[in-house]
Amino acid sequence: MHDSDTDLIYSQAHNQVKNFTFDAQVVEVFPDMISRSVPGYKTIIDTIGRLSERFTQDDSNIYDLGCSLGAATLAMRKGITANNCKIIGVDNSIDMVKRCKMHVDAFKGDTPVTIIEGNIQDIDIENASMVVLNFTLQFIEKSQRQALLSKIAQGLKPGGLLVLSEKISSDDNVIDDVLINLHHNFKRDNGYSELEVAQKRSALEKVMLTDSLDVHKERLTQAGFQHVSLWFQCFNFTSLIAIK
């Protein structure tokens, strides 16, 4: 017996596994999917909230780019102590945006939140003190990632913060294999079958293109961030902070 919010999308064999999309089917089970698939997700979200307490500035904008159901947005709204701030969440999935608005409206907070359906590459970043890309950049074409990070850096105020969380790959094939196997075992321990792990991997392989940690750090430096550091890693899941 499973609840309707349990992720069973890949539990049955698919004749052809289609590319992964953040559609209505995924939205229904997204919290379960994330908690069982991404090691340390709660720690990352909680820390985004703590960072918002330190880095948000008065009279500024805060952006959650690829906001999905608003977990990072809500964590930041809870953590913000600065005055006259505004949070702008952006996602290109209409199904995510609809549900995100419901989640945000269900929690009261002093900081106003606007959730927008749109392409994060088309959104103007301006007067920002904090920007979050939480497992979002990996779905952008590799050739377009530098431009997006540069746009974010330009839109941040001095001392502003970018949190970049990404699944990474390693240039060392032996290490890559170890980390991938650890992650697959993590998913199996959380109740996913061999079939589910294999089909989910197949669905993601053409839409989620990972980079190495070194590539991420180089891009952030090239974008104009003065201080860049890895602050979290579990297996091949990481989060970095970059300060302008």
N, C-alpha and C positions, 0 to 999 in steps of 0.2 A: 504494500500500500504506500503510495507516494503522494505528497501534497502537490497541488497544481503549480507551486512555485519551485519545484525540484527540477533541476536540469536533466532532462531525458532526451535531448535533441538528437544525440548520436548513439542512443542505446540500441536502436534497431539498425540492421544492415541497410545501407543505401545503395541502390544500383549504381548511382553516380553521385559522388559527394560534391555538392555545389560550393562555390566560394563562400566563405563566411561573411555574413552581413549582420548589422545591428538592426534586425527587423523586429516585428511585433512578437514573434516566437521567442527571440532572444531576450527581449525586454522583460517578458513575463518571468523568466528564470534568472535574470542577470545577477542579482545579489548572491544567489546560490552558486551560480557558475563561477563568479569571481572568487568567492571565499574558498571554494574547493579546487580552484585552478591556479591562483596567484598566491604563492607563499609570502606572508608578511603584509598582505594588503591592508589589514586593519592598522598595523603599525605605521604604514605609510600615510594613511588617511589621518590618523591621530596626530602624526608629526606635522603634516600640512597645517592642521589647526594650530599647533604650537608655534610654528614658524609665522603664521599670520599675525599672531599676537606681537611678535618682535618686529616684523618687517613692514607691515602695512602703515602707511603714512596718512596724516590728515588730508582731507580734500583730494583723494586720489581714487583711481579705478583699480579693481582687482579682477583678473580674468581667469576663468576656468575653461580652457580650450579643449574640447572633446569631453564635455562635462558628464556625459551619460546620464545616470539617474541622480546626480547632484551630491554624491558623497563628499567630495572635496569642497564643493561650494558650501555645504552645511557645516563642515568642520571649520572652514575659514570664518563663516558668519559667527559661529560660536566663539572663535578665538580673538576676533578683531576687537581691539581697544581704541583704535584711532577714530577720530570724529569725521563725519561727513564723507564716508566712503560709499562706494557702490560696487557690487559684484555683478559681473557680466559672464554668464555661462553660455557657451556656444556648442552646438552639436549638429551634425548634418543628418541625423536620423530623426525624422518627424515622430516616430514612435517613442524614441528616447525622450525627446523634448516634451511631448505631452505628459509622459509619466513623471519626468523630472519636475515639471511645474507643479504637479500634484504633491510630490514629496516636499518641495520647497514651501508650498503653501501650508502644509501640515505642521510646520515648525515655525514658531514666532521668533523674530530676531530684530535687533535695532537696525542692522545694515540692510538697505534695500537690495533686492536681487532681481535681475532681468535675465530670463532664459531665452535665447535666440536660436531659431533653426537656421543654420547657415554653414558655409565652408569656412573653416578657421583661417584659410589662406586669403580669404577676401575681407576679413574683419580688420578694421583699423585698430591698432593698439596705441592708445594715447594716455598720457598722464597716469601711467600705471606704477604702482608700488610693488605689486606681486602678480606673477603669472604662473599658472599651473598647466603643465602638459603631462597628465597622468596616464601613461600607456596609450598615448595618442600619436606621437611622432612616428611610431613604427608602422602606422597605416598610411602615411604620406609617402608619395613617390620619393625615392632616395635623392633624385636630382633636384627636388624642390625643398629639401629639409634645411639647407643652409640659408636660403632666402627667408624662410619662416622664422628661424632663430634670430637672424639679423634684424628682421622687422620687430620682433619682440624686444630685443636689446635696445633698439632705437626708441621704442615706445615706453621703455621703463625710465623712471626718474633715477637720478644718482642714488646709489644705495639700494636700489630695487632688486627684487629676488625673482628668479625663475626656479621652479621645482620641475625637474625633468625625470620622470620615471619611465623606464624602458626594459623590455626583455632584450637581452643582449646575446650575441654569439661571440665565440672566441676564435682568434686566428690560430690557436693551438688546437688541432683536431682531437687530441687526446683529452684535453681539458673540456672541450666542447661536448664530447661524448659523455664524460663523467657528469657534467652539469645537466645535460638533457636527461640522462637516466635517473638522476636524483629527482628531477622534476616529475618525470613520468611515474616514479614510485610514490611521490607525494600525492599525485592525482589518484593512483590506485588505492592508496591508504585512505583517501577521502571518498571511496566508493565508486570511482569510475572503472569500468571494465576495460580490458585490452581493446575491444572493438571501439569503445567510445574514445579512448586515447588516440587510436590510429586514425579514426575518421575525423576527429577534431583537428589533428595535425594536418591531414590532407586538405581540410577546408581552409586552413589558415595559410598554407605554404605559399600561395600566390598573392595574398593580400597583406600579410604581415611580414615585412622584410626587415630583419634585424641587423644592427651594426655592432661593432666591437666597442668596448668601453673607451678605447683610445680615440676612435673616430668621433664619438660623442664629445669627448673633452676637447678635441681639436676644433670641432665645429663651434662649440660654445666660446672658446677663446677667439676664434676668427670672427665671431659675431660681435665681439666687443666686451664680453664679460671679463672683469678684472680678477675675480676669484672663483674658481671652479673646484668642486670636490665631490667625490662619491661619499654619501653618508649612509647608504643602506645597500646591502646585497644579501640575497638568499638564493642559492643556486644561480640560475641565469636571469634572475629578476633583480633590477637595480633601481636606485633613485639617486639623483645628483642635485646639488644646489649650485646655482650660478648667480653671483652678485655683481651688479654693474658698478 
